[in-house]
Amino acid sequence: MKRVFKSLLLLSSLLLFTPQVAMAESYRIDAGEKLLSGIANVATGVVELPKTIIITSQRENVFYGMTVGMVKGIMHMAGRTLIGALNVATFLLPTDPWVDPQYVWEDFETETSYRYRQTR
C-alpha cells in the first residue's frame, strides 16, 4: 500500500510541474526575442529618419516631408532607439512589443506607432 501511495504521489507531483516546464521554454523564447529586438532597434533606430521623411513626402508633398517629416523622423528615431535600449535592459521580463512594426525594416511603408506593453 505504501508503494502504491508513493507511486501516486510521485506521479501527481510530476503532473503538477508539467505546465511550468512548458512555460519555461516559452519564457526563454520570449526573453531571447525581446533581447534581439532591443539590440536590433538600438542599432537601426537611425533608419527611422529617412523612412519617415519618405513616407511623409509620399503622403503629402516633398516640402512637407523635408520639414515635418524630418521632425517626426527624429522623434521616431529617438523613440525606437530608447525603447530598444529599454528592451535590452529589461529582457528578463518578457512583454509584448511597444513598437509597431517591431523592426524598422518590417512593413517599410507603414509609419511607426507605439503602444502600451502588456506582460506576457
C-alpha positions in Angstrom: 0.0 0.0 0.0 2.9 2.3 0.8 4.5 1.6 -2.5 1.2 2.5 -4.4 0.8 5.6 -2.4 4.4 6.7 -3.1 4.0 6.0 -6.8 0.7 8.0 -7.0 2.3 10.9 -5.0 5.3 10.9 -7.4 3.1 10.8 -10.5 0.9 13.6 -9.2 3.9 15.8 -8.5 5.2 15.2 -12.0 1.9 16.2 -13.5 1.8 19.3 -11.3 5.2 20.6 -12.7 4.4 19.9 -16.4 2.9 23.3 -17.1 5.8 25.1 -15.5 8.2 23.2 -17.8 6.2 24.3 -20.9 6.1 27.9 -19.7 9.9 27.8 -19.0 10.5 27.0 -22.7 8.2 29.9 -23.8 9.9 32.2 -21.3 13.3 31.6 -22.8 12.0 32.2 -26.3 10.1 35.4 -25.3 13.1 36.8 -23.4 15.5 36.0 -26.2 13.2 37.6 -28.7 12.9 40.7 -26.6 16.7 41.0 -26.3 17.3 40.5 -30.0 14.6 43.0 -31.0 16.1 45.5 -28.5 19.6 45.2 -29.9 18.2 45.5 -33.5 16.1 48.6 -32.6 19.1 50.3 -31.0 21.3 49.6 -34.0 18.7 50.5 -36.7 16.9 53.3 -34.9 18.6 55.9 -37.2 16.8 54.4 -40.2 13.5 55.9 -38.9 14.7 59.3 -40.1 14.8 58.6 -43.8 11.8 56.2 -43.5 9.6 58.8 -42.0 10.7 61.5 -44.5 9.9 59.2 -47.4 6.5 58.2 -46.0 5.5 61.8 -45.2 6.7 63.0 -48.6 4.7 60.4 -50.4 1.5 61.1 -48.4 1.7 64.9 -48.6 4.5 66.6 -50.7 8.3 66.9 -50.7 8.4 70.2 -48.8 6.2 68.8 -46.0 8.2 65.6 -45.9 11.5 67.5 -45.6 10.2 69.7 -42.7 7.5 68.0 -40.7 8.7 64.5 -41.8 12.2 65.3 -40.6 10.9 66.3 -37.1 8.7 63.2 -36.9 11.6 61.1 -38.1 13.8 62.4 -35.3 11.1 61.7 -32.8 10.6 58.1 -34.2 14.4 57.6 -34.3 14.7 58.6 -30.6 11.6 56.5 -29.6 12.8 53.4 -31.4 16.3 53.7 -30.0 15.2 54.4 -26.4 12.6 51.6 -26.5 15.3 49.2 -27.9 17.7 50.2 -25.0 14.8 49.6 -22.5 14.2 46.2 -24.1 17.8 45.2 -23.7 17.9 46.4 -20.1 14.6 44.5 -19.2 14.8 41.5 -21.5 14.3 39.1 -18.5 10.7 40.4 -18.2 9.2 39.2 -21.5 6.4 41.6 -22.7 4.6 42.4 -25.9 6.4 44.8 -28.3 5.9 48.5 -27.7 6.9 49.5 -31.3 4.8 48.6 -34.3 6.3 47.3 -36.6 8.6 45.6 -34.2 11.6 46.0 -36.6 12.2 49.1 -38.7 12.6 47.0 -41.9 9.2 45.2 -41.4 6.4 46.9 -43.4 8.6 49.8 -44.5 5.5 51.7 -46.0 3.9 52.0 -42.5 4.7 54.8 -40.2 5.9 53.7 -36.8 3.5 53.7 -33.9 3.8 52.9 -30.2 1.6 51.1 -27.7 1.5 50.2 -24.1 3.2 46.9 -23.3 1.4 44.1 -21.5 3.4 41.5 -19.6 3.0 38.0 -21.1 
